[in-house]
Amino acid sequence: MLETLRRIIQAVNEADSLPDALNLIVREVRGAMATDVCTVYLRDRSTNRLVFRATEGLNPDKVGSFSLAMEQGLVGWVASRGELLNLSEARDHPSFQLVPGLGEESYDTFMGAPIIHQRDLLGVLVVQQAAKRRFSDEEESFLITVSAQLAGVIAHAEMAGAVIDQDPRPNDIKRVVGIPGSPGIGIGTGIFVSPTADLMAVPSRQATDRKEELRAFRSALARVRDDIEVVAANLKDELSPEDHALFGVYLNILDDSTLGGEVAALIKAGEWAQGALSQVMIKHIRHFERMEHSYLRERAVDVRDLGTRVLSYLQDEETSRRHWPERTILVAEEITASALGEVPRENLVGVVSLRGSGNSHAAILARGMGVPAVMGAADLPYARLEDRQLVVDGYNGRVFINPHPEALRRFQHLVDEDRALSRELATLNHVPCNTLDGHHIPLWVNTGIVADVQRALENGAEGIGLYRTEVSFLLRDRFPSEEEQRLLYREQLAAFAPAPVTMRTLDIGGDKSLPYFPISEDNPFLGWRGIRVTLDHPEILLAQVRAMLKANEQLGNLRILLPMISGIEELQEALALIRRCHLEVQSEGYTEPFPPVGVMIEVPSAVYLAGALASQIDFLSVGSNDLTQYLLAVDRNNARVADLYRTLHPAVLAALQHVVGAAHSHGKTVSICGELAGDPRAVPLLLAMGFDQLSMNAANLPRVKKILTSISMDNAQTLLDSISTLWTADEVGAKVDDLLHSLDLQRYVRGKGDAAIDADGSRSAS
């Protein structure tokens, strides 16, 4: 079964279109199960009907023209219930319905399985047979497995087909769900940036100048030929004549009479050079990979290598002459810092990445630049988004493709609302954050790059609650020296002096891996990360802390924060290293006293040990992103379980209250520096819990300040008391929304779903 399934999925992945993919599925499944009929019905989202989309064995003339209601017939029964149906006598089932002209009169045996992708019903896969029998358990298992495995492939192919549609209907909104990376709404033209020399990720594109594309291709070929000849000459005395002869074979592959000629022909037909190269090379790579003889199969590696070399030179030239639209939305399989830097800042209005997380360095850079971003959009047909109109909803992690003009007007209205709101809130920038009854709560910011500092100061931040030191490590190709770190840290400390600046020691691992210090683990979030890495490599921690202490000289506003502490032993070991660093820098003539040291509360064990930890250090800081992830056992970077990541979950709120109580019982302050601190819906609860500071991205600060300056401590405390008996995040959210509506503050909250456009083209409720 596994081999058959592998073959089917590979064939479907190679299909050029959704109809081709569906035809492959029905043909291969019918053959694998030795049945008379195999059919696929897909749900049309605009009509909510099941459309007859592909068949082997029934009337092909009905494909595309016949459909069923969601609960009509046996197929509707499978779709509406979302479960398999296996019948030896289909006519005896109460939902049986014979459709004239479909050609299924003689097929009494029926089995159908729902095709479901991330809780979304895509359609139904059906097999039928004339011989009356019940399909076996093994056949049931096979059909369920095929349906489950093909669901993602079909979803991707379905979306790829939607991208080609240039005449969208008002009620047929195409959207892909990812992970929010940077807040805001961006409307513009998709520009796809291929991964460096990846033949499999090159989009098809019409050449604007065929002669120029042909010239670029031949220039790249010439450079690769030169490379091969140099290598061949260098290795002439090192290889046997037989092995050395392979270089001649490589050169022949690039000749006009072989693959080089095929590429040139495609370019002359109108394809751009990179697309033509990719298509020809992939075709021949797959041809070699399917060969039975191992020697010939291995030649696929040679063809891939040659194609990659040519593509690399083509990409170098393309970068030098690329044109960026006035409103560019950058799309890539994985956004890099260098790709962000290539786009002129005034042209960049959005970022979309197939991979990555809300805490990847690309997302952090996007937030620092104030550019809306969606990460982890796994179902996005990214290579086909070139020159398509896109909307990036960075609030909710959604990408809308070719939106209808009516939907586009609604999105533009949201953009205009955001701009107007920003102008209104700017009047609060340098107003103290005091509640209506005079309670002051300092608003700090999270920073990682220089751009963050300027925006934070403009928005009236009172300090830095989290400086992510790892960002400067992520943007380098080596570990920064102690002096390089000192200069970076000095810049942050000086910009905010005398206000406090909280610097977190290096926090890598999880989804943050340094290119020059890779960490590869099966379960990285439960593995080697945060303080565990730097305690195992004290030389990294010692250099970093010394740099912090030296940067703090004559400023005195440094606070050091330790990430991922799970027990007292780790804290004591880290404190010993920090004290050692302080003695060392004092011996070099530095005079600043020992700085405050704090612990991040990010894991459940730290919640229960909050009191003990507080007794050993100067302050606590809750990292709500990781704490929520670990408490709910939900990977916050996985779009499939994004709906389960609920920051207002009663368990999360109970943990936060416990930490505040534990810190205050030992006379220590406690801040919160995760995304929850910047959520306007959450801040009344955080205020009532007693957090001493809230630290957030600079972009969120104005909205949070508006909420806090418009409520009283009594309002917040009443709200917190009212949720103590609630069991779900939805119930908690409803209570918060009731308070905000009663105070006419709802328009300052951009909550989950608030910026979305529903299938009917209207704005959804928050």
JOFENQUI-V9820 format. One record per residue. D_LAST is the distance of its C-alpha to the last C-alpha in whole Angstrom. Layout:
BEGIN
[[D_LAST] [D_LAST]]
END
This chain:
BEGIN
[[46] [44] [46] [46] [42] [42] [44] [42] [39] [41] [42] [39] [37] [40] [40] [39] [36] [34] [37] [40] [38] [37] [41] [42] [40] [42] [45] [45] [43] [46] [49] [48] [47] [51] [49] [50] [46] [43] [40] [36] [34] [30] [27] [26] [23] [23] [25] [25] [28] [30] [33] [36] [36] [39] [42] [46] [48] [46] [46] [45] [45] [42] [40] [37] [38] [38] [34] [33] [31] [29] [31] [34] [37] [37] [35] [32] [33] [33] [29] [28] [29] [29] [32] [36] [38] [42] [44] [48] [48] [45] [47] [47] [43] [42] [39] [42] [42] [44] [43] [46] [47] [45] [48] [47] [50] [52] [49] [49] [47] [44] [41] [38] [35] [31] [30] [27] [25] [22] [21] [21] [24] [26] [29] [33] [36] [39] [43] [45] [49] [52] [54] [53] [52] [49] [47] [48] [45] [46] [45] [42] [41] [42] [39] [36] [37] [37] [34] [32] [34] [33] [30] [29] [31] [31] [27] [28] [31] [28] [26] [29] [30] [27] [28] [31] [30] [30] [29] [26] [25] [22] [20] [21] [19] [20] [18] [19] [17] [18] [18] [16] [19] [18] [15] [15] [16] [19] [21] [24] [27] [28] [31] [32] [34] [36] [37] [40] [43] [41] [42] [40] [37] [38] [37] [39] [39] [41] [44] [44] [48] [50] [53] [51] [49] [52] [54] [51] [51] [55] [55] [53] [55] [58] [56] [56] [59] [60] [58] [60] [63] [63] [62] [65] [67] [66] [66] [70] [72] [69] [68] [71] [72] [70] [66] [67] [67] [64] [63] [65] [63] [60] [61] [62] [59] [58] [60] [60] [62] [59] [55] [56] [57] [54] [51] [53] [53] [50] [49] [52] [50] [47] [45] [44] [46] [44] [43] [46] [47] [44] [45] [49] [48] [46] [48] [51] [49] [48] [52] [53] [51] [52] [56] [57] [60] [58] [60] [58] [55] [55] [56] [52] [52] [54] [53] [49] [51] [52] [49] [47] [50] [50] [46] [46] [49] [47] [43] [45] [46] [43] [41] [44] [44] [40] [38] [35] [33] [31] [28] [28] [26] [28] [28] [30] [30] [30] [29] [32] [33] [36] [34] [31] [34] [36] [33] [34] [31] [31] [30] [28] [24] [22] [24] [23] [25] [26] [27] [26] [24] [21] [24] [27] [29] [28] [24] [25] [27] [24] [22] [26] [26] [23] [22] [19] [20] [19] [22] [23] [22] [25] [25] [25] [28] [29] [32] [32] [29] [32] [31] [28] [25] [22] [19] [18] [14] [15] [11] [11] [15] [15] [18] [18] [22] [24] [21] [22] [23] [20] [17] [19] [19] [15] [15] [18] [16] [13] [16] [18] [15] [15] [19] [19] [17] [19] [22] [21] [20] [24] [26] [25] [26] [29] [28] [29] [26] [27] [25] [26] [28] [30] [29] [29] [27] [28] [25] [26] [26] [26] [28] [30] [32] [33] [31] [28] [31] [31] [27] [27] [30] [29] [26] [28] [28] [30] [31] [30] [29] [29] [31] [31] [35] [34] [33] [36] [38] [36] [37] [40] [43] [44] [44] [44] [47] [47] [48] [45] [43] [45] [44] [40] [40] [42] [40] [37] [39] [40] [37] [36] [39] [40] [36] [35] [35] [34] [35] [34] [37] [37] [34] [35] [34] [31] [30] [32] [35] [38] [40] [43] [42] [40] [39] [39] [38] [37] [34] [34] [31] [34] [36] [38] [36] [35] [38] [40] [41] [42] [44] [46] [46] [47] [49] [45] [44] [47] [47] [43] [44] [47] [45] [43] [46] [48] [45] [44] [48] [48] [44] [44] [40] [39] [38] [38] [35] [36] [34] [33] [36] [36] [39] [42] [44] [42] [42] [45] [46] [44] [45] [49] [48] [46] [49] [52] [50] [50] [54] [54] [53] [55] [58] [57] [57] [53] [53] [49] [49] [47] [43] [41] [39] [36] [35] [31] [30] [28] [30] [30] [34] [33] [31] [34] [36] [34] [37] [40] [38] [38] [41] [43] [40] [39] [35] [32] [29] [27] [25] [22] [21] [25] [25] [21] [23] [26] [25] [23] [25] [23] [24] [21] [22] [22] [20] [21] [20] [17] [15] [17] [17] [15] [16] [15] [17] [20] [23] [21] [21] [24] [26] [24] [26] [29] [30] [29] [32] [34] [34] [35] [37] [39] [39] [37] [33] [30] [27] [24] [24] [21] [18] [17] [19] [17] [13] [13] [11] [14] [17] [17] [18] [20] [22] [23] [24] [27] [26] [29] [27] [23] [24] [21] [21] [23] [20] [17] [20] [19] [16] [17] [20] [18] [16] [20] [22] [20] [20] [23] [25] [25] [21] [20] [23] [22] [19] [21] [23] [21] [19] [23] [23] [20] [20] [17] [14] [12] [14] [14] [10] [10] [13] [12] [9] [12] [14] [12] [12] [15] [16] [14] [13] [9] [10] [11] [9] [7] [6] [6] [5] [4] [8] [9] [11] [12] [16] [16] [15] [12] [9] [7] [4] [0]]
END
